[in-house]
Amino acid sequence: MIRTLLRTTKTSYIHLNQRTAVRFASSKPGKVLTTETMHPLVKSVEYAVRGALPIRAEALSKQLKTDPSKLNFDRVVFCNIEPTLLNLSFSLEKKVASLCENPELLKAENKALVSKLYPADAIARAQVLLKNIGSIGAYSHSKGITHIRENVAKFIERRDGYSANPDDIFLTQGASEGVQRVIQLLTQNQQSGVMIPIPQYPLYSATLSLVDAAPVPYYLNESQDWGLSREDLQKSVDEARKKGVDVRALVIINPGNPTGQCLSEDNIKEIIKFCHEERIVLLADEVYQTNIYQPERRPFHSFKKVLKSMGPEYQEQELFSFHSTSKGMIGECGRRGGYFECVNIDPAIMEQLYKISSISLCPNVHGQIMVDLMTNPPVEGDVSYPQYKAEIDAIFQSLGRRATKLAKCFNGLEGVTCNSAEGAMYLFPQITLPKKAIEAAEQKGMTPDSFYAMGMLEATGVCVIPGSGFGQAPGTFHFRSTFLPEENLFDKFCGSLEDFHKSFMNNYRD
Amino acid sequence: MIRTLLRTTKTSYIHLNQRTAVRFASSKPGKVLTTETMHPLVKSVEYAVRGALPIRAEALSKQLKTDPSKLNFDRVVFCNIEPTLLNLSFSLEKKVASLCENPELLKAENKALVSKLYPADAIARAQVLLKNIGSIGAYSHSKGITHIRENVAKFIERRDGYSANPDDIFLTQGASEGVQRVIQLLTQNQQSGVMIPIPQYPLYSATLSLVDAAPVPYYLNESQDWGLSREDLQKSVDEARKKGVDVRALVIINPGNPTGQCLSEDNIKEIIKFCHEERIVLLADEVYQTNIYQPERRPFHSFKKVLKSMGPEYQEQELFSFHSTSKGMIGECGRRGGYFECVNIDPAIMEQLYKISSISLCPNVHGQIMVDLMTNPPVEGDVSYPQYKAEIDAIFQSLGRRATKLAKCFNGLEGVTCNSAEGAMYLFPQITLPKKAIEAAEQKGMTPDSFYAMGMLEATGVCVIPGSGFGQAPGTFHFRSTFLPEENLFDKFCGSLEDFHKSFMNNYRD
């Protein structure tokens, strides 16, 4: 039964059921809050990572439980986001969190029992944390627990070799919250511009939509491993300024999402020089800083470290750096932990950031604890170190293998090319779609990449995100896929993608 | 050494140190991001609950650790927010959360040990939760975990006697996140008006500032236990509409914050009728629904329940109801758990809410678990029930005693009157300040109530919030104080407030 949902001017719904139109009788004047009366900026937001594809994937997932007979697959593989799959049983962090939850376990009378269930370093860490936190259940300081911000500062110092001040660090609920807060503060009106990469993670375009500021796109160069040059940046800022846009900030995602590139130190220096000369605030999204798959060729360099290593003329460059507990090898995304560091930010702006953080009271304390554990992993000599090291290494190597395998699979498909992943968790292959497929998409009112991705989902149960959700060079089509499905399922997973692609191309080949 | 911080036009800071003005030499052109270039709406936000008073209280708290000799008190009592004090060692919820953190504890090989540390119902609940959640560390559905939303719906059904749909429930990080999201959606431009009580919780005024919509104040009647009448509401909406404001929504905080009143069923009916007739969406902030201290005289009635009990003409009234894990007897505020229920909301708006929730990916899973436990407390027959019942009853009775004692203390002060608390966690006494004190405040550039509250903080270490942060009838002065300090400290606490007040009045008596 084909049903179409139409909208009347009264915003009640009528179902057009084949030839019988049934209109629901209604004497009421309709809703006060409708998509006509709602905030236009909220309405204009697009957010592809959880858009039409994932919604269909959810429906298919439900159908598998209730009526699987019509589907050609036995599970939906959510390659649109980082799913539970990465979430391995890390011993230390989960154990510390578990002890912090139930401080009774730390009482003397339970010591004998608890020491059989928990390693000594987990117990010691939980004791230190609870001494400094008081209780998980209480509001913390709006910037986050001081003790944890001190530990984050030490982590940054160890990572970069330059000092960090705990007062410059705000703990947040994932990196997204920090990004939203900083972008909101950074923009002033519709003419305020923020440079974002194309392709980009849609958090940036969505946040700019919400605050009604101007996205200023700069293109990453697909033929050069998604690199970017000073010339590209300059062109982009010059064009925007010609249009009257007040370009204030530049977002860099390094390693890249969805593109997986990892910037060289020289490239980072170029970007910093550009920002300094053009008086542009740097927003460095560095949430994938430990997801580095070619560490010798392309190690991770933080923007803060590179900035500090440069000449005195660069030492006032304003920089926000974002990090998260959701990525890396721990992938503790459900906890919503993160932080951002403010470098060379005006003290009066720091006060405004504090004020605006206060409205949400505080980041959740569990997420804060996870930030502490992420930035202070076990070290050699700790009881938990051998297990930690083994788990980290295993995940790291497995992710590297999966990235390589999936890129190989994509590159083997007719008309598909895919850069290898230097970092992050995604591949962003380009697909050359036949004209017939593009026309078929148009007939359905879909973008060609959405049409392809929806076809893949319906045929294989694999949910990827069309490139149009991230932005792509005009006339090109891509999709983003995580390489996170369980490794033992990879052959089957790649096999079904190949089958789908062949059949799609056979259907639509020009 | 008196130091004054001045601001130059270049937004660098100079210190005016007594008679020597030292200007830091600088050849740099100054910061890009300053309070002049930042978003004006963010700048305009005021947020008193964590404003000047709490910032000074934090500084005093630090001073107590480093240089306590000059202070007349040995601890800072944070009566500005709900502090750790309420956070008692609830057995069941903490234990379930601890087990969910560390699923290894649920393995067969640990059963013997774990059953000595955890009650059987905690183990059973953790098993059910983990079965439905998968892992705490993974992103959940952006609306929250389905199983938990189903449990919340059952809780609402038990509470109200009317059905609730899990699809109409969004889990959130505390109630604040939900309120911000709904207000953002509900407003369209500067002419969109939202009615808020005066006094109000500053989340509402701050959020309206941020989205640049018009607050439409209506006054609560202090002489009638902070009640409100249809006439007051009508007057307020009529005046706003005369000025061209498109009044769309009404915020009711019940029980009241900062005012502690609990609305009668008849009063709620009046409000619903008013909203229905005036085509106004209802936002019911019901986070204090279990903080009820006069349950026979003033029981809690949810807006949803009262709405459902009314005639058919009211059955399309749009309502959002907010709840939180931060209040009640559990006070698990650091976990940032909450939910809102959408009643009679346009399906297209529900989709927009889902989209906007997706940008933050999901509410933290720990907070979601706490929502589950809050809405499904142990029941008679559960192993944990006797302990749960004893703890709840003890906190409840103690809060009632503290509320009465503090109101009595305030009412005993010269020129102070204070309504008793029917609900919530606060008292909002009115202080008649002498003219001399008002003049002294003016000379310091402070509001008279801030001047009084700052005096109290410096003298006693007790941090309350001036009434001006919540709004008050012109010419009246108040402050908000929680009644949450530990009961055994109450005599000392009240004693030092009395001493301060006497000395303040002696200093400034006209």
Chai-1 contact restraints between the chains, C-beta under 6 A:
chainA,res_idxA,chainB,res_idxB,connection_type,confidence,min_distance_angstrom,max_distance_angstrom,comment,restraint_id
A,K28,B,E316,contact,1.0,0.0,6.0,A-B,restraint_1
A,K31,B,D346,contact,1.0,0.0,6.0,A-B,restraint_2
A,V32,B,R279,contact,1.0,0.0,6.0,A-B,restraint_3
A,V32,B,V281,contact,1.0,0.0,6.0,A-B,restraint_4
A,V32,B,E318,contact,1.0,0.0,6.0,A-B,restraint_5
A,L33,B,L186,contact,1.0,0.0,6.0,A-B,restraint_6
A,L33,B,V281,contact,1.0,0.0,6.0,A-B,restraint_7
A,L33,B,E318,contact,1.0,0.0,6.0,A-B,restraint_8
A,L33,B,I349,contact,1.0,0.0,6.0,A-B,restraint_9
A,T34,B,D346,contact,1.0,0.0,6.0,A-B,restraint_10
A,T35,B,A348,contact,1.0,0.0,6.0,A-B,restraint_11
A,M38,B,L185,contact,1.0,0.0,6.0,A-B,restraint_12
A,H39,B,Q184,contact,1.0,0.0,6.0,A-B,restraint_13
A,H39,B,L185,contact,1.0,0.0,6.0,A-B,restraint_14
A,H39,B,T187,contact,1.0,0.0,6.0,A-B,restraint_15
A,H39,B,Q188,contact,1.0,0.0,6.0,A-B,restraint_16
A,V42,B,L185,contact,1.0,0.0,6.0,A-B,restraint_17
A,V42,B,I356,contact,1.0,0.0,6.0,A-B,restraint_18
A,Y47,B,K355,contact,1.0,0.0,6.0,A-B,restraint_19
A,Y47,B,S358,contact,1.0,0.0,6.0,A-B,restraint_20
A,Y47,B,I359,contact,1.0,0.0,6.0,A-B,restraint_21
A,R50,B,S358,contact,1.0,0.0,6.0,A-B,restraint_22
A,I81,B,Y139,contact,1.0,0.0,6.0,A-B,restraint_23
A,T84,B,G134,contact,1.0,0.0,6.0,A-B,restraint_24
A,T84,B,S135,contact,1.0,0.0,6.0,A-B,restraint_25
A,T84,B,A138,contact,1.0,0.0,6.0,A-B,restraint_26
A,N87,B,S135,contact,1.0,0.0,6.0,A-B,restraint_27
A,N87,B,G137,contact,1.0,0.0,6.0,A-B,restraint_28
A,N87,B,A138,contact,1.0,0.0,6.0,A-B,restraint_29
A,K94,B,E101,contact,1.0,0.0,6.0,A-B,restraint_30
A,K94,B,N102,contact,1.0,0.0,6.0,A-B,restraint_31
A,K95,B,N102,contact,1.0,0.0,6.0,A-B,restraint_32
A,A97,B,E101,contact,1.0,0.0,6.0,A-B,restraint_33
A,S98,B,S98,contact,1.0,0.0,6.0,A-B,restraint_34
A,S98,B,E101,contact,1.0,0.0,6.0,A-B,restraint_35
A,S98,B,N102,contact,1.0,0.0,6.0,A-B,restraint_36
A,E101,B,K94,contact,1.0,0.0,6.0,A-B,restraint_37
A,E101,B,A97,contact,1.0,0.0,6.0,A-B,restraint_38
A,E101,B,S98,contact,1.0,0.0,6.0,A-B,restraint_39
A,E101,B,E101,contact,1.0,0.0,6.0,A-B,restraint_40
A,N102,B,K94,contact,1.0,0.0,6.0,A-B,restraint_41
A,N102,B,K95,contact,1.0,0.0,6.0,A-B,restraint_42
A,N102,B,S98,contact,1.0,0.0,6.0,A-B,restraint_43
A,L113,B,L113,contact,1.0,0.0,6.0,A-B,restraint_44
A,L113,B,K116,contact,1.0,0.0,6.0,A-B,restraint_45
A,L113,B,L117,contact,1.0,0.0,6.0,A-B,restraint_46
A,K116,B,L113,contact,1.0,0.0,6.0,A-B,restraint_47
A,L117,B,L113,contact,1.0,0.0,6.0,A-B,restraint_48
A,G134,B,T84,contact,1.0,0.0,6.0,A-B,restraint_49
A,S135,B,T84,contact,1.0,0.0,6.0,A-B,restraint_50
A,S135,B,N87,contact,1.0,0.0,6.0,A-B,restraint_51
A,I136,B,G334,contact,1.0,0.0,6.0,A-B,restraint_52
A,G137,B,N87,contact,1.0,0.0,6.0,A-B,restraint_53
A,G137,B,E332,contact,1.0,0.0,6.0,A-B,restraint_54
A,G137,B,G334,contact,1.0,0.0,6.0,A-B,restraint_55
A,A138,B,T84,contact,1.0,0.0,6.0,A-B,restraint_56
A,A138,B,N87,contact,1.0,0.0,6.0,A-B,restraint_57
A,A138,B,G334,contact,1.0,0.0,6.0,A-B,restraint_58
A,Y139,B,I81,contact,1.0,0.0,6.0,A-B,restraint_59
A,Y139,B,C333,contact,1.0,0.0,6.0,A-B,restraint_60
A,Y139,B,G334,contact,1.0,0.0,6.0,A-B,restraint_61
A,S176,B,S360,contact,1.0,0.0,6.0,A-B,restraint_62
A,Q184,B,H39,contact,1.0,0.0,6.0,A-B,restraint_63
A,L185,B,M38,contact,1.0,0.0,6.0,A-B,restraint_64
A,L185,B,H39,contact,1.0,0.0,6.0,A-B,restraint_65
A,L185,B,V42,contact,1.0,0.0,6.0,A-B,restraint_66
A,L186,B,L33,contact,1.0,0.0,6.0,A-B,restraint_67
A,T187,B,H39,contact,1.0,0.0,6.0,A-B,restraint_68
A,Q188,B,H39,contact,1.0,0.0,6.0,A-B,restraint_69
A,A206,B,I359,contact,1.0,0.0,6.0,A-B,restraint_70
A,R279,B,V32,contact,1.0,0.0,6.0,A-B,restraint_71
A,V281,B,V32,contact,1.0,0.0,6.0,A-B,restraint_72
A,V281,B,L33,contact,1.0,0.0,6.0,A-B,restraint_73
A,E316,B,K28,contact,1.0,0.0,6.0,A-B,restraint_74
A,E318,B,V32,contact,1.0,0.0,6.0,A-B,restraint_75
A,E318,B,L33,contact,1.0,0.0,6.0,A-B,restraint_76
A,E332,B,G137,contact,1.0,0.0,6.0,A-B,restraint_77
A,C333,B,Y139,contact,1.0,0.0,6.0,A-B,restraint_78
A,G334,B,I136,contact,1.0,0.0,6.0,A-B,restraint_79
A,G334,B,G137,contact,1.0,0.0,6.0,A-B,restraint_80
A,G334,B,A138,contact,1.0,0.0,6.0,A-B,restraint_81
A,G334,B,Y139,contact,1.0,0.0,6.0,A-B,restraint_82
A,G334,B,V365,contact,1.0,0.0,6.0,A-B,restraint_83
A,R335,B,N364,contact,1.0,0.0,6.0,A-B,restraint_84
A,R336,B,N364,contact,1.0,0.0,6.0,A-B,restraint_85
A,D346,B,K31,contact,1.0,0.0,6.0,A-B,restraint_86
A,D346,B,T34,contact,1.0,0.0,6.0,A-B,restraint_87
A,A348,B,T35,contact,1.0,0.0,6.0,A-B,restraint_88
A,I349,B,L33,contact,1.0,0.0,6.0,A-B,restraint_89
A,K355,B,Y47,contact,1.0,0.0,6.0,A-B,restraint_90
A,I356,B,V42,contact,1.0,0.0,6.0,A-B,restraint_91
A,S358,B,Y47,contact,1.0,0.0,6.0,A-B,restraint_92
A,S358,B,R50,contact,1.0,0.0,6.0,A-B,restraint_93
A,I359,B,Y47,contact,1.0,0.0,6.0,A-B,restraint_94
A,I359,B,A206,contact,1.0,0.0,6.0,A-B,restraint_95
A,S360,B,S176,contact,1.0,0.0,6.0,A-B,restraint_96
A,N364,B,R335,contact,1.0,0.0,6.0,A-B,restraint_97
A,N364,B,R336,contact,1.0,0.0,6.0,A-B,restraint_98
A,N364,B,N364,contact,1.0,0.0,6.0,A-B,restraint_99
A,N364,B,G367,contact,1.0,0.0,6.0,A-B,restraint_100
A,V365,B,G334,contact,1.0,0.0,6.0,A-B,restraint_101
A,H366,B,H366,contact,1.0,0.0,6.0,A-B,restraint_102
A,G367,B,N364,contact,1.0,0.0,6.0,A-B,restraint_103
